[in-house]
Amino acid sequence: MIRKTLPCQSLIALVLVLATAALADDGRGGDSLRGEKYQLALAKTYNMQAHDHARMLDKYAALGERVPADVVKEHAAAIRFNANAARKSFAKLGETANNPALAGQFAQMQQRLNKVTELADRLEAQVEQEGSGESQLVGSQSAEISRQLRANHVDAQEADGNFYGSDSESYYFTGEGHFVD
């Protein structure tokens, strides 16, 4: 009896694995889907790193003292670098997105990153002329940069739903959410 049920159970398991793989593929090739997951995770990482630098500027400005130009330049350069890198990843995602709403969302995230770059450039230019930045100016500019990057993070988290079933109990334990964390 065991010999007869074992092949049947193996066949059922194989069918379930193939059906699950077909559903997870969602019509896109495995390599393509893996690349999209990676690009989204990469964009989110760069977005978060830019946000960290904006928060550092805001914390420095919160001391109520003038912020030295070299501090502003260092963080503005890091914000710009990370925003540009995130924009490139979102652009790659926008090119491959099968869903027009998702492509629009990625385009909106790129627009926010354009604004972040513009704000970082403007802040750096204002502070460079004076040799240091008034804490209120640096604080308000870095807070606006932060708002833009937080909005991107929220949208990117929402976009994760197109790639992962984050509501499933096994999400964090199977490795399915590897590129999301």
C-alpha positions in Angstrom: 0.0 0.0 0.0 2.8 2.4 0.8 4.4 1.8 -2.6 1.2 2.7 -4.4 0.6 6.0 -2.4 4.1 7.3 -2.5 4.3 7.8 -6.3 0.8 9.4 -6.1 1.9 11.7 -3.3 5.0 12.6 -5.3 3.0 13.4 -8.4 0.6 15.6 -6.4 3.5 17.4 -4.8 5.1 18.0 -8.2 1.8 19.3 -9.6 1.5 21.7 -6.7 5.0 23.0 -7.1 4.5 23.6 -10.8 1.2 25.3 -10.3 2.7 27.5 -7.6 5.6 28.4 -9.8 3.3 29.3 -12.7 1.3 31.6 -10.4 4.3 33.2 -9.0 5.8 33.8 -12.4 2.7 35.8 -13.4 3.6 35.6 -17.1 7.0 37.1 -16.7 10.2 35.0 -17.1 11.9 34.0 -13.8 15.0 36.0 -14.6 12.9 39.0 -15.5 10.9 38.8 -12.3 14.0 38.3 -10.2 15.6 41.4 -11.9 12.5 43.5 -11.2 12.5 42.4 -7.6 16.2 43.4 -7.4 15.7 46.7 -9.1 12.9 47.6 -6.7 14.9 46.6 -3.6 17.9 48.5 -5.0 15.8 51.7 -5.6 14.4 51.4 -2.1 17.8 51.0 -0.6 19.2 54.1 -2.4 16.0 56.0 -1.4 16.5 55.1 2.2 20.2 56.1 2.2 19.3 59.5 0.7 16.7 59.8 3.5 19.3 59.0 6.2 21.5 61.9 4.9 18.6 64.3 4.9 17.8 63.2 8.5 21.4 63.8 9.5 21.2 67.4 8.2 17.9 67.9 10.0 19.4 66.7 13.3 22.4 68.9 12.9 20.2 71.9 12.2 18.0 71.0 15.2 20.9 72.0 17.4 20.0 75.6 16.5 23.5 76.4 15.4 24.7 77.4 11.9 25.6 74.3 9.8 29.1 74.4 8.3 29.2 74.4 4.5 31.4 71.2 4.4 28.7 69.3 6.4 26.0 70.4 4.0 28.1 69.7 1.0 28.9 66.2 2.2 25.3 65.3 2.9 23.9 67.0 -0.2 26.4 65.1 -2.4 25.3 61.8 -0.8 21.6 62.7 -1.2 22.2 63.5 -4.9 24.2 60.3 -5.5 21.6 58.1 -3.9 18.6 59.9 -5.5 20.2 59.5 -8.9 20.9 55.8 -8.3 17.3 55.3 -7.1 16.0 57.1 -10.1 17.9 54.8 -12.5 16.4 51.7 -10.8 12.9 53.1 -10.9 13.4 53.9 -14.6 14.4 50.3 -15.3 11.3 49.2 -13.4 9.1 51.6 -15.3 10.3 50.2 -18.6 9.4 46.6 -17.7 6.2 47.2 -15.8 3.3 45.3 -17.3 0.8 47.4 -15.2 0.3 51.0 -16.4 -0.7 52.2 -12.9 2.6 50.7 -11.6 4.6 52.4 -14.4 2.9 55.7 -13.5 3.8 55.2 -9.8 7.4 54.6 -10.7 7.4 57.8 -12.9 6.0 59.7 -10.0 8.8 58.4 -7.7 11.3 59.6 -10.3 9.7 63.0 -10.3 10.1 63.2 -6.5 13.7 62.2 -6.8 14.2 65.0 -9.3 12.8 67.4 -6.8 15.1 65.9 -4.1 18.1 66.5 -6.3 16.9 70.1 -7.0 16.4 70.8 -3.3 19.8 69.4 -2.4 21.5 71.5 -5.2 19.7 74.6 -4.0 20.6 74.0 -0.3 24.2 73.4 -1.2 24.4 76.6 -3.3 22.8 78.8 -0.6 25.1 77.5 2.1 28.2 77.6 -0.1 27.7 81.4 -0.7 27.7 82.1 3.1 30.2 79.5 4.3 27.6 78.0 6.6 23.9 77.5 6.7 21.3 79.0 9.0 19.9 76.2 11.0 16.3 77.1 10.1 17.1 77.0 6.3 18.9 73.7 6.5 16.2 72.2 8.7 13.4 73.3 6.4 15.1 72.1 3.3 16.2 68.8 4.7 12.7 68.3 6.1 11.2 68.8 2.6 13.8 66.4 1.1 12.8 63.9 3.8 9.1 64.3 3.0 9.7 63.5 -0.7 11.8 60.5 0.2 9.3 59.2 2.7 6.5 59.4 0.1 8.7 57.4 -2.3 9.3 54.8 0.4 5.5 54.4 1.0 4.9 54.0 -2.8 7.8 51.5 -3.1 6.3 49.4 -0.2 3.0 49.4 -2.0 4.8 48.3 -5.2 6.2 45.4 -3.3 2.7 43.9 -3.4 3.2 43.3 -7.1 6.1 41.0 -6.5 5.6 39.4 -3.1 2.7 38.0 -1.1 3.7 39.9 2.1 0.5 38.9 3.9 1.4 35.3 3.9 2.7 33.8 7.2 5.8 32.3 5.5 6.8 35.6 3.9 9.8 36.3 6.2 10.7 32.6 6.7 10.8 31.2 3.2 13.1 33.8 1.7 10.3 35.1 -0.5 10.7 38.6 0.9 14.5 38.5 0.7 14.8 41.7 -1.4 12.1 43.6 0.5 13.6 43.9 3.9 
